[in-house]
Amino acid sequence: MPLSEPVPRERRHNRNLEMTGYRREDGLWDIEGHLRDIKGYDYDSAWRGKVTAGTAVHDMWIRLTVDETLTIQAVEATLDAGPHRICPNITPNFQVLKGERIAPGWFNNVKRLLGGVKGCVHMVEMLGPMGTVAYQTLGPSRVSDAQDDAEGRVRKKPARLDSCHVMASDGEVAKERWPEFYTGS
């Protein structure tokens, strides 16, 4: 169901955020994020001069290449447009993610590694949902702590359990999918 009809208004800012996951021929996975901010009005920029409505203020990309354990094998970050001349200088810092694993606490780890002056706030913001896209992309292909291993050892609590109201350990989804971790009555 869409939102209710708004009062008359003028668009001032639009953020487009697109994220896509790909399976590669070499067995790895690419998770790509693209963020584009566009103003609905003209403005003057000390660096860019007059920026007309519809021109990207921010236009940035990140590609994370991960393996089946969601460990980052490669990182590519580019910044095609930013409000300041030196904005693109930060992209090499994103290499610090190589070797990191997308797992519970992912975004807190990203903020620790790239927050504040160590990164770009907009590119850092992209990385949170990119972790979710990685989980969604790999799906059942992912090596998961929640699955029995080949030797039949006991499963660990699934990371998704208690991550939202649907995945509550005392709820119907947990009872159906992970009865050994179900805590309801």
C-alpha positions as CSV (number, residue, x, y, z in Angstrom):
1,M,0.0,0.0,0.0
2,P,1.6,3.4,-1.0
3,L,1.8,6.4,1.3
4,S,-1.1,8.8,1.5
5,E,-1.4,11.7,-0.9
6,P,1.0,14.4,0.2
7,V,0.3,18.1,0.4
8,P,1.7,20.1,-2.6
9,R,5.5,20.2,-2.4
10,E,8.8,20.9,-4.2
11,R,11.5,18.2,-4.6
12,R,14.7,19.5,-3.1
13,H,16.9,16.4,-2.8
14,N,16.9,12.9,-4.3
15,R,19.1,10.0,-3.2
16,N,19.2,7.0,-5.5
17,L,20.8,4.0,-3.9
18,E,21.2,0.9,-6.0
19,M,22.8,-2.3,-4.8
20,T,23.2,-5.5,-6.8
21,G,24.7,-8.9,-6.1
22,Y,26.4,-11.0,-8.8
23,R,27.7,-14.6,-9.0
24,R,31.0,-14.6,-10.8
25,E,32.3,-17.3,-13.1
26,D,35.3,-17.8,-10.9
27,G,33.2,-18.8,-7.9
28,L,33.4,-15.5,-6.1
29,W,30.6,-12.9,-5.7
30,D,30.5,-9.2,-6.4
31,I,28.3,-6.9,-4.3
32,E,28.0,-3.5,-5.9
33,G,26.6,-0.3,-4.5
34,H,25.9,3.0,-6.3
35,L,24.9,6.2,-4.5
36,R,23.8,9.3,-6.4
37,D,22.5,12.5,-4.8
38,I,20.8,15.0,-7.0
39,K,19.5,18.5,-6.0
40,G,16.2,19.9,-7.4
41,Y,17.6,23.4,-7.6
42,D,20.7,25.2,-8.9
43,Y,23.4,26.2,-6.5
44,D,26.9,27.7,-6.6
45,S,29.9,25.6,-5.6
46,A,33.3,27.1,-4.9
47,W,34.9,24.2,-6.6
48,R,32.5,23.2,-9.4
49,G,31.0,26.6,-10.2
50,K,27.3,26.7,-10.9
51,V,25.7,23.3,-10.3
52,T,22.4,23.0,-12.1
53,A,19.3,21.1,-10.8
54,G,19.5,17.5,-11.8
55,T,23.3,17.3,-11.7
56,A,24.8,14.8,-9.3
57,V,26.3,16.2,-6.1
58,H,27.5,12.7,-5.1
59,D,28.0,9.9,-7.6
60,M,29.9,7.0,-6.0
61,W,30.4,3.3,-6.4
62,I,31.7,0.5,-4.2
63,R,32.3,-3.1,-5.3
64,L,33.1,-5.8,-2.7
65,T,34.2,-9.1,-4.0
66,V,33.5,-11.9,-1.4
67,D,33.9,-15.6,-1.1
68,E,31.3,-18.1,0.1
69,T,32.1,-17.2,3.8
70,L,31.5,-13.5,3.0
71,T,35.2,-12.7,3.5
72,I,36.1,-9.7,1.3
73,Q,38.7,-10.7,-1.3
74,A,38.8,-7.4,-3.2
75,V,37.5,-3.8,-2.9
76,E,37.0,-1.2,-5.5
77,A,35.7,2.3,-4.6
78,T,35.3,5.2,-7.0
79,L,33.9,8.7,-6.6
80,D,32.8,10.2,-9.9
81,A,31.2,13.4,-8.4
82,G,31.5,15.0,-5.0
83,P,31.0,18.5,-3.6
84,H,34.8,19.1,-3.0
85,R,37.8,18.6,-5.2
86,I,39.5,16.3,-2.7
87,C,36.5,14.0,-2.2
88,P,38.0,11.2,-4.5
89,N,41.2,11.2,-2.5
90,I,39.6,9.0,0.2
91,T,38.8,6.0,-2.0
92,P,42.1,4.1,-1.4
93,N,41.2,4.0,2.3
94,F,38.5,1.5,1.5
95,Q,41.1,-1.2,0.9
96,V,41.2,-1.6,4.6
97,L,38.1,-3.8,4.2
98,K,40.0,-6.5,2.3
99,G,40.2,-9.6,4.5
100,E,37.2,-8.5,6.7
101,R,34.2,-10.7,7.0
102,I,30.6,-9.6,6.5
103,A,29.0,-11.0,9.7
104,P,27.1,-9.8,12.7
105,G,28.5,-6.5,13.8
106,W,29.6,-5.7,10.2
107,F,28.5,-2.1,10.1
108,N,30.0,-1.3,13.5
109,N,33.3,-2.8,12.2
110,V,33.0,-0.7,9.1
111,K,32.5,2.5,11.2
112,R,35.5,1.6,13.3
113,L,37.7,1.1,10.2
114,L,36.4,3.9,8.1
115,G,34.3,6.3,10.3
116,G,35.0,10.0,10.7
117,V,38.1,11.3,8.9
118,K,39.2,7.8,7.8
119,G,36.4,7.6,5.2
120,C,33.6,9.3,3.4
121,V,30.3,9.4,5.4
122,H,28.2,8.6,2.3
123,M,30.3,5.7,1.1
124,V,30.5,4.3,4.7
125,E,26.6,4.5,4.8
126,M,26.5,2.4,1.7
127,L,28.4,-0.4,3.3
128,G,25.8,-1.3,5.9
129,P,23.1,-2.3,3.4
130,M,25.7,-3.8,1.1
131,G,26.2,-6.4,3.9
132,T,22.5,-7.3,3.7
133,V,22.7,-7.5,-0.1
134,A,25.6,-9.9,0.3
135,Y,23.6,-12.2,2.6
136,Q,20.6,-12.0,0.2
137,T,22.8,-12.7,-2.9
138,L,24.6,-15.7,-1.6
139,G,21.5,-17.2,0.1
140,P,21.8,-21.0,0.4
141,S,25.1,-21.0,-1.4
142,R,26.7,-19.4,1.6
143,V,28.8,-21.5,4.1
144,S,26.7,-20.8,7.2
145,D,27.5,-21.4,10.9
146,A,23.8,-22.3,11.3
147,Q,24.1,-25.4,9.1
148,D,25.3,-28.8,10.3
149,D,28.8,-29.5,9.1
150,A,29.9,-32.6,7.2
151,E,30.7,-34.4,10.4
152,G,27.2,-33.8,11.8
153,R,28.3,-31.6,14.7
154,V,25.7,-29.5,16.5
155,R,24.7,-26.4,14.8
156,K,25.4,-22.9,16.2
157,K,22.6,-20.3,16.8
158,P,21.8,-18.7,13.4
159,A,23.0,-15.1,13.2
160,R,19.6,-14.0,11.9
161,L,17.9,-15.2,15.1
162,D,16.7,-12.2,17.1
163,S,17.8,-9.8,14.4
164,C,14.2,-8.5,13.9
165,H,10.7,-9.2,15.1
166,V,10.1,-11.9,12.5
167,M,13.2,-13.7,13.5
168,A,12.5,-13.5,17.3
169,S,13.8,-16.7,19.0
170,D,10.3,-17.1,20.7
171,G,8.4,-16.5,17.4
172,E,6.8,-18.8,14.8
173,V,9.6,-18.6,12.3
174,A,12.2,-19.8,14.9
175,K,9.8,-22.5,16.0
176,E,9.5,-23.7,12.4
177,R,13.0,-23.2,11.0
178,W,15.2,-23.6,14.1
179,P,13.2,-25.6,16.7
180,E,16.4,-26.4,18.7
181,F,16.9,-22.6,19.2
182,Y,13.2,-21.8,19.8
183,T,12.6,-20.2,23.2
184,G,8.8,-19.7,23.2
185,S,6.4,-21.8,25.2
